[in-house]
Each structure stands twice: as structure tokens, then as C-alpha cells.
Amino acid sequence: MIAKTPKPPYYAVIFSSTRTIGDNGYSEMADKMVELASQQDGFLGVESARNEIGITVSYWKDLNSIRQWKENTEHSIARKSGRKEWYKSFKTRIAIVEQDYEFAR
């Protein structure tokens, strides 16, 4: 599903990853993190796709909201588990969205 975001500017956190073999609780934790993030101040939405490379983009109103999410205790635990069990590699990028437009049928 495409996230409904406000008029720019806002921020995007782009998380690209390659996974280890097996689920090992990953799907459950991913769902829990989306639910938890959606409760955080400044959260605007999320989009995610996974094939050979997984890409999750979360949208935030400002850098402070992103910082607070990174410091969230449960999110920190999930990140540690990701490094230990779920990811072969990942990269996080933070970008400001200056313009967006859409099409819907």
C-alpha cells in the first residue's frame, strides 16, 4: 500500500537490506515495528517491498521524530536482533522529500 503523506517537506528513511536464510521470527518483529512506529510522534507512513533486496521506506515529519524512533527501546532491541540474525547487510538513508505527486485510477 502506498503511504498517504502530507504536503512536502517531510523526511524519508530508506532501509535497504539483504536477508539471511529463514524467517527466524523476522516477519513477526517487522509487523511489530510497523505497529510501534505508527504510534510514534511524527510518523507519517511506511511502504515496504521484499525480493532479493528488501526496501522499507518510512516517512517522518522531521529529523527529531526520526531520532526519537531510533532511540526507542523496542526498536533498539529489534535492530540488535537484525544484526545478529536477520540481515546479511543493510544500509539506511535519510532524505528530505521536497516534492511529491501521484496518480490513482
C-alpha positions in Angstrom: 0.0 0.0 0.0 1.2 3.5 -0.8 1.5 5.7 2.3 -0.6 8.8 2.4 1.8 11.6 3.2 1.2 15.3 3.8 2.4 18.1 1.5 6.2 18.3 1.5 8.6 18.9 3.0 8.9 15.8 5.2 11.5 13.1 5.6 12.0 9.6 4.3 14.1 6.9 6.0 15.1 4.4 3.3 16.2 1.0 4.7 17.6 -1.4 2.1 18.6 -4.9 3.2 19.6 -8.4 2.2 18.4 -11.2 4.5 19.8 -14.3 5.9 18.1 -17.6 5.2 14.9 -18.4 7.1 12.4 -16.3 8.9 13.6 -16.8 12.4 10.9 -14.5 13.8 11.6 -11.7 11.3 8.1 -11.3 10.0 6.5 -11.1 13.4 9.1 -8.5 14.5 8.7 -6.5 11.3 5.0 -6.3 11.8 5.5 -5.3 15.5 8.0 -2.5 14.4 5.5 -1.0 11.9 2.8 -1.0 14.6 5.1 0.6 17.1 6.5 3.2 14.7 2.9 4.2 13.7 2.4 5.1 17.4 5.4 7.4 17.4 5.0 11.2 17.3 5.9 12.4 13.8 5.3 9.1 12.0 3.6 9.7 8.6 3.5 6.2 7.0 5.5 3.3 5.6 6.0 1.3 2.4 7.8 -2.0 2.1 8.8 -4.5 -0.6 11.0 -7.6 -0.5 12.6 -9.7 -3.2 16.3 -10.2 -3.5 16.7 -6.8 -1.7 14.2 -5.6 0.8 13.3 -1.9 0.8 11.3 -0.2 3.6 10.6 3.5 3.4 9.2 5.2 6.5 8.1 8.8 6.4 8.5 11.3 9.2 7.6 14.9 9.9 11.2 15.9 11.0 14.6 14.7 12.0 13.8 14.8 15.7 11.0 12.3 15.1 13.4 10.0 13.3 16.0 10.4 16.1 13.3 9.5 18.8 12.3 6.4 16.8 15.9 5.3 16.6 16.3 5.7 20.3 13.0 3.7 21.1 14.0 0.8 23.3 12.0 -1.9 21.5 13.3 -0.6 18.1 16.9 -0.8 19.5 16.3 -4.4 20.6 14.9 -5.2 17.1 18.0 -3.6 15.4 20.3 -5.7 17.5 18.4 -8.9 16.5 18.6 -7.8 12.9 22.4 -7.6 13.0 22.7 -10.9 14.8 20.0 -13.0 13.0 18.2 -11.5 10.1 20.4 -9.4 7.9 23.5 -10.2 5.7 23.8 -6.5 5.0 21.8 -3.2 5.2 22.0 0.5 4.5 19.9 3.3 5.9 19.5 6.6 4.1 17.7 9.7 5.4 16.4 12.1 2.8 14.2 15.2 2.7 11.2 14.9 0.4 10.9 18.3 -1.3 8.2 17.3 -3.9 5.8 14.5 -4.5 3.0 13.8 -6.9 0.7 10.9 -7.5 -1.6 9.0 -9.9 -4.5 6.9 -9.0 -7.0 5.1 -11.2 
